[in-house]
Structures are given as structure tokens and as C-alpha cells.
Amino acid sequence: MADGSRGSEGPSENTPTPDEARFSNGGYNAGIAVLSYMIGGIAVWSLIGWGLDNLLDTHWLVLAGAFLGAAGGFYLSHMHNLTRNSTPNPQSGSRSTSGAEDEPQ
């Protein structure tokens, strides 16, 4: 490095961003997070429904709570971007530009 320049000062091109690091195990970590949101939502809202069933002398609120918990768990995982495709395919043909660089000069 005789010209006084240093090596690469920024992160390398292969260093994943924090959002990409969440999905580094092929989506396994994201899948476990989605599963835990779903099970947690079902468990909590089923218990709430069970308690309301006992208070109101009904028999259907525990089932409604389970469905509400599953929907809430999926909603939370979707809002945390855990349900998206984590590995974008650069060969898919989608571009962020209009494609003007392919025009002949």
C-alpha cells in the first residue's frame, strides 16, 4: 500500500445487514419466531377465553380466543417482517431502475 490508501474501510459486500442476519440460517430463526408468536398468541388468548367462559357461563369463547391468538400471532410476525422471502434472487429479473442501462448507445 505504497499509495497511502488503506484497505476496505467500510463493511464488506458479503457482510449481512442486521435485517438479513435474522434470516441467516435459511429462515430457521424466522420460522421459530413465527411459531413462538403463534403458540404464544393461542395460549394467551385461549386462557383469556377460558376465563371469560367461566365468568359468563359460555362454552365458545375459548375457541374464539384460540383463533384470535393465531391471527394475532401471524399479524405480529408479519409486522416484524418474519414472513417475507429472506433471500432475494438477483436472477429473477426484477430491477429497481427502468432498465435504461441496457439500451444501445
All heavy atoms as an XYZ file, in Angstrom:
771
protein
N       0.842     -1.172      0.000
C       0.000      0.000      0.000
C       0.887      1.235      0.000
O       0.875      2.026      0.922
C      -0.923     -0.017      1.200
C      -1.876     -1.163      1.183
S      -3.225     -0.786      2.222
C      -4.049     -2.316      2.201
N       1.622      1.364     -1.040
C       2.565      2.466     -1.161
C       1.874      3.780     -1.461
O       2.429      4.843     -1.212
C       3.589      2.161     -2.248
N       0.646      3.727     -1.974
C      -0.018      4.979     -2.324
C      -0.716      5.632     -1.144
O      -1.360      6.653     -1.289
C      -1.013      4.757     -3.472
C      -2.114      3.783     -3.089
O      -2.038      3.193     -1.989
O      -3.044      3.612     -3.897
N      -0.611      5.074      0.029
C      -1.187      5.662      1.238
C      -2.636      5.286      1.463
O      -3.252      5.742      2.407
N      -3.195      4.462      0.598
C      -4.589      4.085      0.793
C      -4.659      2.938      1.789
O      -3.755      2.128      1.897
C      -5.219      3.677     -0.538
O      -4.594      2.506     -1.010
N      -5.719      2.903      2.480
C      -5.954      1.818      3.433
C      -6.779      0.746      2.749
O      -7.292      0.929      1.655
C      -6.714      2.345      4.648
C      -5.919      3.364      5.420
C      -6.707      3.795      6.620
N      -6.020      4.901      7.280
C      -6.539      5.623      8.231
N      -7.753      5.367      8.636
N      -5.871      6.586      8.776
N      -6.923     -0.345      3.430
C      -7.768     -1.423      2.920
C      -9.209     -0.973      2.910
O      -9.523      0.206      3.021
N     -10.110     -1.901      2.762
C     -11.520     -1.519      2.767
C     -11.892     -1.004      4.151
O     -11.674     -1.649      5.156
C     -12.385     -2.717      2.386
O     -12.351     -3.675      3.412
N     -12.416      0.203      4.164
C     -12.754      0.830      5.442
C     -14.179      0.525      5.873
O     -14.477      0.505      7.045
C     -12.545      2.345      5.340
C     -11.094      2.704      5.157
C     -10.898      4.205      5.012
O     -11.861      4.949      5.222
O      -9.780      4.609      4.703
N     -15.061      0.306      4.931
C     -16.446      0.033      5.267
C     -16.681     -1.453      5.395
O     -15.779     -2.266      5.247
N     -17.927     -1.839      5.674
C     -18.241     -3.265      5.753
C     -18.102     -3.895      4.381
O     -18.341     -3.268      3.362
C     -19.686     -3.288      6.245
C     -20.228     -1.939      5.985
C     -19.064     -0.999      5.954
N     -17.687     -5.130      4.355
C     -17.514     -5.800      3.071
C     -18.870     -6.057      2.436
O     -19.908     -5.985      3.078
C     -16.749     -7.105      3.258
O     -17.608     -8.115      3.710
N     -18.830     -6.377      1.149
C     -20.079     -6.596      0.423
C     -20.809     -7.833      0.923
O     -22.009     -7.951      0.775
C     -19.777     -6.740     -1.062
C     -19.280     -5.468     -1.683
C     -18.953     -5.654     -3.155
O     -19.436     -6.642     -3.746
O     -18.231     -4.831     -3.697
N     -20.094     -8.774      1.517
C     -20.712    -10.013      1.975
C     -21.214     -9.943      3.407
O     -21.786    -10.900      3.892
C     -19.724    -11.171      1.843
C     -19.395    -11.450      0.396
O     -20.204    -11.194     -0.485
N     -18.211    -11.960      0.157
N     -20.984     -8.832      4.106
C     -21.454     -8.698      5.482
C     -22.955     -8.454      5.479
O     -23.428     -7.512      4.856
C     -20.748     -7.526      6.189
O     -19.343     -7.729      6.124
C     -21.203     -7.409      7.625
N     -23.731     -9.302      6.148
C     -25.180     -9.109      6.135
C     -25.589     -7.923      7.005
O     -24.945     -7.603      7.995
C     -25.721    -10.420      6.714
C     -24.604    -10.952      7.542
C     -23.339    -10.493      6.886
N     -26.657     -7.269      6.592
C     -27.232     -6.199      7.399
C     -27.931     -6.830      8.597
O     -28.175     -8.049      8.603
C     -28.240     -5.379      6.575
O     -29.333     -6.232      6.215
C     -27.592     -4.789      5.331
N     -28.271     -6.044      9.607
C     -28.979     -6.643     10.765
C     -30.277     -7.338     10.381
O     -30.627     -8.362     10.953
C     -29.228     -5.448     11.676
C     -28.135     -4.494     11.348
C     -27.889     -4.665      9.866
N     -31.011     -6.792      9.386
C     -32.240     -7.456      8.961
C     -31.943     -8.785      8.285
O     -32.663     -9.762      8.471
C     -33.030     -6.569      8.000
C     -33.696     -5.408      8.706
O     -33.927     -5.524      9.933
O     -33.976     -4.395      8.055
N     -30.865     -8.836      7.492
C     -30.512    -10.087      6.830
C     -29.949    -11.101      7.808
O     -30.077    -12.301      7.606
C     -29.497     -9.816      5.725
C     -30.051     -9.023      4.570
C     -28.969     -8.581      3.604
O     -27.778     -8.645      3.989
O     -29.301     -8.166      2.500
N     -29.306    -10.638      8.870
C     -28.703    -11.548      9.840
C     -29.763    -12.366     10.568
O     -29.506    -13.481     11.002
C     -27.863    -10.768     10.852
N     -30.977    -11.816     10.684
C     -32.064    -12.554     11.322
C     -32.383    -13.830     10.567
O     -32.817    -14.816     11.142
C     -33.332    -11.701     11.335
C     -33.626    -11.092     12.624
C     -35.016    -10.551     12.649
N     -35.337     -9.768     11.482
C     -36.389     -8.993     11.390
N     -37.211     -8.904     12.388
N     -36.639     -8.312     10.297
N     -32.191    -13.809      9.249
C     -32.573    -14.930      8.408
C     -31.360    -15.737      7.957
O     -31.436    -16.476      6.996
C     -33.304    -14.408      7.168
C     -34.491    -13.558      7.500
C     -34.426    -12.194      7.364
C     -35.659    -14.123      7.948
C     -35.514    -11.409      7.664
C     -36.742    -13.348      8.260
C     -36.676    -11.984      8.113
N     -30.245    -15.612      8.639
C     -29.000    -16.207      8.155
C     -29.010    -17.732      8.169
O     -28.224    -18.347      7.486
C     -27.827    -15.692      8.974
O     -27.954    -16.095     10.315
N     -29.852    -18.374      8.916
C     -29.892    -19.832      8.967
C     -30.942    -20.393      8.021
O     -31.619    -21.364      8.333
C     -30.177    -20.315     10.390
C     -29.006    -20.116     11.293
O     -27.877    -20.064     10.840
N     -29.256    -19.995     12.580
N     -31.087    -19.782      6.870
C     -32.038    -20.285      5.900
C     -33.475    -20.107      6.329
O     -34.340    -20.867      5.934
N     -33.768    -19.148      7.140
C     -35.121    -18.909      7.586
C     -35.498    -19.689      8.829
O     -36.616    -19.573      9.303
N     -34.578    -20.484      9.359
C     -34.891    -21.289     10.538
C     -35.240    -20.400     11.726
O     -36.232    -20.645     12.413
C     -33.716    -22.201     10.877
C     -33.945    -23.054     12.098
C     -34.748    -24.175     12.025
C     -33.368    -22.718     13.319
C     -34.971    -24.954     13.140
C     -33.596    -23.494     14.434
C     -34.393    -24.610     14.342
O     -34.617    -25.356     15.445
N     -34.434    -19.374     11.971
C     -34.704    -18.480     13.104
C     -36.024    -17.748     12.922
O     -36.781    -17.565     13.880
C     -33.571    -17.474     13.269
C     -32.296    -18.115     13.727
O     -32.312    -19.178     14.319
N     -31.182    -17.471     13.437
N     -36.314    -17.333     11.702
C     -37.581    -16.660     11.440
C     -38.752    -17.623     11.636
O     -39.795    -17.237     12.171
C     -37.594    -16.096     10.020
N     -38.570    -18.870     11.229
C     -39.630    -19.860     11.411
C     -39.915    -20.139     12.873
O     -41.075    -20.273     13.283
N     -38.861    -20.213     13.674
C     -39.043    -20.424     15.112
C     -39.737    -19.214     15.734
O     -40.600    -19.365     16.613
C     -37.691    -20.710     15.791
C     -37.131    -22.048     15.318
C     -37.795    -20.670     17.303
C     -37.977    -23.241     15.683
N     -39.393    -18.020     15.279
C     -40.036    -16.815     15.815
C     -41.518    -16.792     15.457
O     -42.369    -16.474     16.304
C     -39.340    -15.565     15.284
N     -41.864    -17.141     14.213
C     -43.273    -17.189     13.809
C     -44.015    -18.230     14.635
O     -45.124    -17.974     15.129
C     -43.398    -17.486     12.297
C     -44.835    -17.780     11.911
C     -42.860    -16.322     11.483
N     -43.415    -19.399     14.808
C     -44.046    -20.455     15.591
C     -44.274    -20.018     17.037
O     -45.337    -20.262     17.614
C     -43.188    -21.720     15.546
C     -43.757    -22.943     16.253
C     -44.999    -23.436     15.518
C     -42.712    -24.036     16.330
N     -43.295    -19.340     17.619
C     -43.460    -18.910     19.013
C     -44.519    -17.819     19.139
O     -45.269    -17.800     20.115
C     -42.131    -18.447     19.593
O     -41.660    -17.302     18.921
N     -44.614    -16.915     18.161
C     -45.689    -15.919     18.179
C     -47.051    -16.597     18.093
O     -47.991    -16.218     18.794
C     -45.564    -14.933     17.022
C     -44.555    -13.831     17.221
C     -43.694    -13.456     16.201
C     -44.474    -13.129     18.415
C     -42.777    -12.439     16.353
C     -43.559    -12.109     18.596
C     -42.717    -11.772     17.555
O     -41.816    -10.756     17.720
N     -47.160    -17.594     17.220
C     -48.446    -18.268     17.040
C     -48.833    -19.055     18.300
O     -49.957    -18.944     18.778
C     -48.375    -19.219     15.839
C     -48.104    -18.550     14.525
S     -49.527    -17.804     13.782
C     -50.416    -19.230     13.255
N     -47.906    -19.835     18.834
C     -48.213    -20.630     20.031
C     -48.483    -19.728     21.219
O     -49.416    -19.960     21.997
C     -47.076    -21.626     20.315
C     -47.067    -22.710     19.233
C     -47.219    -22.249     21.692
C     -45.923    -23.673     19.328
N     -47.675    -18.678     21.359
C     -47.899    -17.742     22.463
C     -49.244    -17.052     22.364
O     -49.956    -16.896     23.362
N     -49.606    -16.620     21.149
C     -50.904    -15.965     20.963
C     -52.065    -16.900     21.257
O     -53.029    -16.531     21.922
N     -51.953    -18.128     20.765
C     -53.022    -19.104     21.012
C     -53.141    -19.391     22.508
O     -54.256    -19.431     23.054
C     -52.763    -20.398     20.209
C     -52.950    -20.130     18.718
C     -53.679    -21.519     20.674
C     -52.504    -21.272     17.831
N     -52.012    -19.576     23.183
C     -52.053    -19.895     24.614
C     -52.641    -18.746     25.427
O     -53.537    -18.953     26.263
C     -50.644    -20.227     25.114
N     -52.181    -17.539     25.191
C     -52.652    -16.393     25.985
C     -54.125    -16.126     25.740
O     -54.910    -15.986     26.689
C     -51.800    -15.142     25.669
C     -52.438    -13.883     26.210
C     -50.395    -15.309     26.218
N     -54.533    -16.071     24.458
C     -55.930    -15.736     24.188
C     -56.872    -16.892     24.502
O     -58.048    -16.658     24.801
C     -56.075    -15.251     22.752
C     -55.551    -13.850     22.626
C     -54.353    -13.467     22.123
C     -56.206    -12.669     23.079
N     -54.228    -12.105     22.230
C     -55.346    -11.583     22.806
C     -57.431    -12.415     23.678
C     -55.682    -10.277     23.119
C     -57.759    -11.112     23.988
C     -56.902    -10.059     23.703
N     -56.388    -18.131     24.469
C     -57.233    -19.243     24.919
C     -57.464    -19.170     26.422
O     -58.575    -19.440     26.903
C     -56.596    -20.584     24.566
O     -56.589    -20.779     23.177
N     -56.434    -18.801     27.167
C     -56.616    -18.630     28.619
C     -57.571    -17.487     28.935
O     -58.398    -17.590     29.849
C     -55.267    -18.397     29.293
C     -54.387    -19.627     29.456
C     -53.016    -19.234     29.995
C     -55.048    -20.636     30.371
N     -57.469    -16.414     28.177
C     -58.411    -15.302     28.375
C     -59.828    -15.766     28.043
O     -60.786    -15.477     28.781
C     -57.986    -14.085     27.525
C     -56.701    -13.484     28.082
C     -59.096    -13.034     27.470
C     -56.074    -12.414     27.218
N     -59.980    -16.502     26.949
C     -61.301    -17.029     26.589
C     -61.831    -18.015     27.613
O     -63.023    -18.011     27.935
N     -60.936    -18.853     28.144
C     -61.345    -19.803     29.180
C     -61.839    -19.065     30.422
O     -62.859    -19.432     31.011
C     -60.177    -20.714     29.515
C     -60.444    -21.686     30.621
C     -61.157    -22.836     30.548
C     -59.994    -21.563     31.967
N     -61.187    -23.456     31.775
C     -60.468    -22.691     32.664
C     -59.237    -20.621     32.657
C     -60.213    -22.881     34.016
C     -58.987    -20.822     33.986
C     -59.471    -21.936     34.662
N     -61.118    -18.020     30.814
C     -61.544    -17.228     31.973
C     -62.885    -16.553     31.732
O     -63.753    -16.540     32.620
N     -63.062    -16.002     30.535
C     -64.349    -15.375     30.224
C     -65.466    -16.404     30.118
O     -66.619    -16.114     30.487
C     -64.238    -14.566     28.925
C     -63.413    -13.287     29.021
C     -63.240    -12.663     27.641
C     -64.049    -12.305     29.987
N     -65.143    -17.596     29.625
C     -66.143    -18.676     29.600
C     -66.628    -19.002     31.008
O     -67.826    -19.206     31.230
C     -65.564    -19.943     28.970
C     -65.699    -19.979     27.466
O     -66.523    -19.216     26.924
O     -64.960    -20.768     26.839
N     -65.701    -19.077     31.958
C     -66.094    -19.370     33.339
C     -66.884    -18.222     33.951
O     -67.823    -18.456     34.711
C     -64.863    -19.673     34.189
C     -64.296    -21.042     33.878
O     -65.020    -21.924     33.443
N     -63.004    -21.198     34.094
N     -66.516    -16.987     33.648
C     -67.240    -15.844     34.204
C     -68.634    -15.699     33.607
O     -69.595    -15.389     34.324
C     -66.465    -14.548     33.953
C     -65.273    -14.269     34.847
C     -64.544    -13.027     34.377
C     -65.731    -14.086     36.283
N     -68.742    -15.899     32.306
C     -70.008    -15.654     31.619
C     -70.832    -16.918     31.393
O     -71.919    -16.843     30.813
C     -69.723    -14.981     30.267
C     -68.952    -13.659     30.337
C     -68.606    -13.173     28.941
C     -69.732    -12.621     31.105
N     -70.331    -18.073     31.856
C     -71.005    -19.364     31.706
C     -71.338    -19.665     30.248
O     -72.463    -19.999     29.892
C     -72.271    -19.417     32.576
C     -72.735    -20.842     32.804
O     -71.867    -21.745     32.785
O     -73.951    -21.049     32.982
N     -70.313    -19.511     29.399
C     -70.444    -19.866     27.988
C     -69.438    -20.976     27.682
O     -68.682    -21.396     28.554
C     -70.162    -18.650     27.081
O     -68.841    -18.185     27.327
C     -71.154    -17.535     27.339
N     -69.437    -21.449     26.436
C     -68.530    -22.540     26.080
C     -67.803    -22.289     24.763
O     -67.138    -23.185     24.261
C     -69.297    -23.867     25.983
C     -69.961    -24.251     27.254
N     -69.258    -24.672     28.360
C     -71.271    -24.260     27.606
C     -70.107    -24.929     29.332
N     -71.337    -24.693     28.910
N     -67.917    -21.124     24.190
C     -67.341    -20.883     22.878
C     -66.218    -19.848     22.885
O     -65.493    -19.728     21.897
C     -68.421    -20.448     21.892
C     -69.156    -19.208     22.327
C     -70.246    -19.147     23.143
C     -68.830    -17.872     21.990
N     -70.626    -17.841     23.338
C     -69.768    -17.032     22.628
C     -67.842    -17.287     21.214
C     -69.742    -15.659     22.517
C     -67.822    -15.907     21.097
C     -68.765    -15.108     21.740
N     -66.042    -19.120     23.957
C     -65.042    -18.056     23.970
C     -63.608    -18.580     23.966
O     -62.702    -17.911     23.460
C     -65.259    -17.128     25.158
C     -66.491    -16.232     25.065
C     -66.679    -15.441     26.349
C     -66.386    -15.312     23.873
N     -63.382    -19.781     24.483
C     -62.035    -20.341     24.448
C     -61.619    -20.629     22.998
O     -60.468    -20.381     22.605
C     -61.918    -21.591     25.345
C     -62.736    -22.744     24.816
C     -60.470    -22.001     25.514
N     -62.544    -21.099     22.183
C     -62.255    -21.348     20.776
C     -62.052    -20.034     20.019
O     -61.130    -19.913     19.204
C     -63.379    -22.167     20.145
C     -63.161    -22.611     18.707
C     -61.930    -23.511     18.616
C     -64.381    -23.327     18.184
N     -62.891    -19.051     20.310
C     -62.719    -17.739     19.683
C     -61.382    -17.117     20.095
O     -60.701    -16.480     19.276
C     -63.880    -16.827     20.074
N     -60.988    -17.317     21.338
C     -59.701    -16.817     21.796
C     -58.535    -17.491     21.089
O     -57.536    -16.855     20.768
N     -58.665    -18.796     20.828
C     -57.599    -19.512     20.116
C     -57.450    -18.985     18.695
O     -56.328    -18.759     18.219
C     -57.905    -21.006     20.108
N     -58.561    -18.770     18.007
C     -58.491    -18.215     16.654
C     -57.950    -16.786     16.660
O     -57.154    -16.412     15.796
C     -59.860    -18.262     15.971
C     -60.248    -19.635     15.519
C     -61.450    -20.181     15.920
C     -59.415    -20.386     14.703
C     -61.817    -21.444     15.495
C     -59.765    -21.655     14.284
C     -60.978    -22.181     14.682
N     -58.381    -16.001     17.626
C     -57.874    -14.632     17.740
C     -56.376    -14.628     18.035
O     -55.621    -13.824     17.477
C     -58.632    -13.881     18.843
C     -58.244    -12.427     19.042
C     -58.644    -11.598     17.842
C     -58.901    -11.890     20.296
N     -55.916    -15.536     18.876
C     -54.491    -15.634     19.189
C     -53.667    -16.060     17.993
O     -52.565    -15.547     17.764
N     -54.183    -17.002     17.195
C     -53.464    -17.428     15.993
C     -53.373    -16.288     14.985
O     -52.314    -16.046     14.402
C     -54.149    -18.637     15.374
N     -54.475    -15.585     14.800
C     -54.468    -14.458     13.875
C     -53.546    -13.352     14.378
O     -52.793    -12.749     13.602
C     -55.885    -13.921     13.686
N     -53.576    -13.092     15.672
C     -52.693    -12.070     16.244
C     -51.227    -12.443     16.146
O     -50.371    -11.602     15.875
N     -50.909    -13.716     16.346
C     -49.527    -14.172     16.214
C     -49.021    -14.041     14.795
O     -47.884    -13.635     14.559
N     -49.862    -14.388     13.826
C     -49.452    -14.236     12.436
C     -49.306    -12.764     12.078
O     -48.368    -12.378     11.373
C     -50.456    -14.909     11.503
C     -50.013    -14.855     10.066
C     -49.015    -15.688      9.616
C     -50.580    -13.954      9.195
C     -48.588    -15.640      8.305
C     -50.158    -13.884      7.884
C     -49.162    -14.732      7.430
N     -50.218    -11.929     12.575
C     -50.123    -10.488     12.318
C     -48.828     -9.920     12.879
O     -48.136     -9.151     12.207
C     -51.330     -9.773     12.924
C     -51.254     -8.271     12.815
C     -51.524     -7.638     11.611
C     -50.908     -7.499     13.913
C     -51.444     -6.263     11.505
C     -50.827     -6.122     13.811
C     -51.091     -5.508     12.612
O     -51.006     -4.147     12.515
N     -48.475    -10.297     14.103
C     -47.229     -9.800     14.698
C     -46.008    -10.262     13.906
O     -45.087     -9.483     13.669
C     -47.100    -10.267     16.146
C     -47.860     -9.478     17.186
C     -47.699    -10.138     18.553
C     -47.378     -8.052     17.240
N     -46.005    -11.513     13.486
C     -44.852    -11.997     12.725
C     -44.782    -11.324     11.362
O     -43.696    -11.061     10.862
C     -44.903    -13.513     12.584
O     -46.059    -13.906     11.890
N     -45.920    -11.014     10.780
C     -45.929    -10.290      9.508
C     -45.434     -8.854      9.693
O     -44.672     -8.343      8.868
C     -47.332    -10.297      8.913
C     -47.430     -9.611      7.594
N     -46.883    -10.132      6.449
C     -47.995     -8.438      7.246
C     -47.117     -9.307      5.450
N     -47.784     -8.281      5.906
N     -45.841     -8.215     10.763
C     -45.413     -6.834     11.012
C     -43.927     -6.760     11.360
O     -43.302     -5.734     11.154
C     -46.248     -6.191     12.120
C     -47.703     -6.016     11.750
S     -47.979     -5.212     10.170
C     -47.421     -3.576     10.486
N     -43.355     -7.814     11.865
C     -41.915     -7.855     12.161
C     -41.117     -8.376     10.975
O     -39.933     -8.695     11.116
C     -41.643     -8.728     13.382
C     -42.096     -8.106     14.655
N     -42.105     -8.803     15.834
C     -42.562     -6.871     14.953
C     -42.554     -8.019     16.795
N     -42.845     -6.853     16.273
N     -41.753     -8.478      9.814
C     -41.128     -8.940      8.570
C     -40.516    -10.332      8.693
O     -39.459    -10.603      8.131
C     -40.072     -7.957      8.075
C     -40.675     -6.702      7.523
O     -41.767     -6.742      6.970
N     -39.981     -5.601      7.671
N     -41.161    -11.210      9.416
C     -40.672    -12.579      9.545
C     -41.276    -13.509      8.515
O     -40.832    -14.636      8.373
C     -40.967    -13.117     10.946
C     -40.282    -12.381     12.083
C     -40.786    -12.896     13.421
C     -38.782    -12.535     11.988
N     -42.283    -13.043      7.781
C     -42.954    -13.908      6.832
C     -42.551    -13.629      5.398
O     -43.097    -14.213      4.488
C     -44.480    -13.752      6.952
O     -44.819    -12.378      6.748
C     -44.961    -14.216      8.293
N     -41.565    -12.767      5.173
C     -41.156    -12.442      3.808
C     -40.064    -13.399      3.349
O     -39.435    -14.070      4.157
C     -40.666    -11.013      3.700
C     -39.357    -10.771      4.425
C     -38.910     -9.335      4.217
N     -37.729     -9.046      4.989
C     -36.484     -9.273      4.583
N     -36.275     -9.785      3.413
N     -35.461     -8.979      5.344
N     -39.843    -13.421      2.047
C     -38.766    -14.225      1.486
C     -37.450    -13.558      1.857
O     -37.218    -12.411      1.527
C     -38.912    -14.335     -0.027
C     -37.901    -15.265     -0.626
O     -37.113    -15.891      0.078
N     -37.925    -15.375     -1.938
N     -36.589    -14.272      2.533
C     -35.382    -13.658      3.079
C     -34.218    -13.629      2.113
O     -33.254    -12.928      2.341
C     -34.952    -14.391      4.339
O     -34.632    -15.721      4.021
N     -34.273    -14.395      1.044
C     -33.158    -14.428      0.108
C     -33.625    -13.967     -1.259
O     -34.132    -14.762     -2.045
C     -32.578    -15.845      0.003
O     -33.629    -16.732     -0.347
C     -31.935    -16.278      1.301
N     -33.490    -12.685     -1.548
C     -33.921    -12.205     -2.861
C     -33.047    -12.807     -3.948
O     -31.846    -12.982     -3.779
C     -33.743    -10.696     -2.772
C     -32.798    -10.471     -1.656
C     -32.951    -11.629     -0.722
N     -33.650    -13.138     -5.060
C     -32.941    -13.761     -6.163
C     -32.580    -12.684     -7.180
O     -33.463    -12.151     -7.844
C     -33.825    -14.832     -6.803
C     -33.101    -15.609     -7.874
O     -31.922    -15.386     -8.126
N     -33.818    -16.522     -8.502
N     -31.294    -12.373     -7.347
C     -30.936    -11.331     -8.304
C     -31.184    -11.760     -9.748
O     -31.241    -10.937    -10.630
C     -29.447    -11.103     -8.041
C     -28.968    -12.332     -7.391
C     -30.142    -12.900     -6.651
N     -31.353    -13.033    -10.004
C     -31.600    -13.520    -11.351
C     -33.081    -13.515    -11.717
O     -33.447    -13.944    -12.796
C     -31.059    -14.949    -11.493
C     -29.607    -15.104    -11.133
C     -28.702    -14.281    -12.039
O     -29.004    -14.091    -13.210
N     -27.606    -13.787    -11.498
N     -33.940    -13.020    -10.822
C     -35.376    -13.099    -11.061
C     -35.861    -12.108    -12.100
O     -36.981    -12.200    -12.567
C     -36.141    -12.888     -9.752
O     -35.954    -11.556     -9.309
N     -35.059    -11.122    -12.445
C     -35.467    -10.175    -13.467
C     -36.051     -8.894    -12.913
O     -36.341     -7.982    -13.665
N     -36.261     -8.804    -11.630
C     -36.805     -7.574    -11.075
C     -35.677     -6.569    -10.885
O     -34.582     -6.915    -10.483
C     -37.507     -7.841     -9.748
O     -36.580     -8.326     -8.821
N     -35.962     -5.331    -11.206
C     -34.958     -4.281    -11.100
C     -35.544     -3.087    -10.386
O     -36.735     -2.856    -10.415
C     -34.494     -3.830    -12.480
C     -33.804     -4.896    -13.248
C     -33.332     -4.306    -14.529
N     -32.650     -5.343    -15.290
C     -32.096     -5.122    -16.435
N     -32.112     -3.940    -16.958
N     -31.497     -6.095    -17.065
N     -34.659     -2.314     -9.795
C     -35.125     -1.095     -9.148
C     -35.029      0.099    -10.088
O     -35.509      1.164     -9.786
C     -34.302     -0.826     -7.885
O     -32.948     -0.675     -8.241
N     -34.401     -0.078    -11.274
C     -34.300      1.001    -12.250
C     -35.148      0.669    -13.451
O     -35.666     -0.432    -13.597
C     -32.835      1.205    -12.693
O     -32.390     -0.001    -13.305
C     -31.946      1.536    -11.516
N     -35.247      1.603    -14.367
C     -36.090      1.414    -15.525
C     -35.461      0.540    -16.589
O     -36.091      0.210    -17.573
C     -36.452      2.772    -16.133
O     -35.272      3.394    -16.602
N     -34.201      0.192    -16.466
C     -33.528     -0.639    -17.444
C     -32.852      0.164    -18.527
O     -32.533     -0.355    -19.578
N     -32.640      1.441    -18.313
C     -32.036      2.313    -19.321
C     -30.599      1.916    -19.611
O     -30.069      2.221    -20.684
C     -32.094      3.760    -18.856
N     -29.944      1.200    -18.704
C     -28.546      0.834    -18.938
C     -28.410     -0.242    -20.010
O     -27.327     -0.466    -20.505
C     -27.881      0.381    -17.630
C     -28.444     -0.912    -17.064
C     -29.616     -0.704    -16.147
O     -30.092      0.437    -16.020
O     -30.070     -1.686    -15.553
N     -29.520     -0.890    -20.397
C     -29.455     -1.921    -21.415
C     -29.637     -1.370    -22.821
O     -29.497     -2.106    -23.792
C     -30.533     -2.987    -21.163
C     -30.220     -3.821    -19.932
O     -29.042     -3.851    -19.545
O     -31.133     -4.424    -19.379
N     -29.957     -0.104    -22.963
C     -30.184      0.476    -24.281
C     -28.865      0.637    -25.025
O     -27.850      0.982    -24.430
C     -30.872      1.835    -24.144
C     -32.268      1.718    -23.583
C     -32.914      3.082    -23.415
O     -32.337      4.082    -23.873
O     -33.980      3.134    -22.815
N     -28.877      0.383    -26.337
C     -27.639      0.582    -27.102
C     -27.268      2.058    -27.181
O     -28.138      2.922    -27.168
C     -27.978      0.012    -28.485
C     -29.460     -0.023    -28.555
C     -29.960     -0.111    -27.148
N     -26.006      2.317    -27.334
C     -25.545      3.713    -27.332
C     -25.343      4.239    -28.704
O     -24.873      3.748    -29.602
C     -24.275      3.815    -26.537
C     -24.506      3.248    -25.167
C     -23.936      4.113    -24.074
O     -23.295      5.110    -24.314
N     -24.181      3.714    -22.860
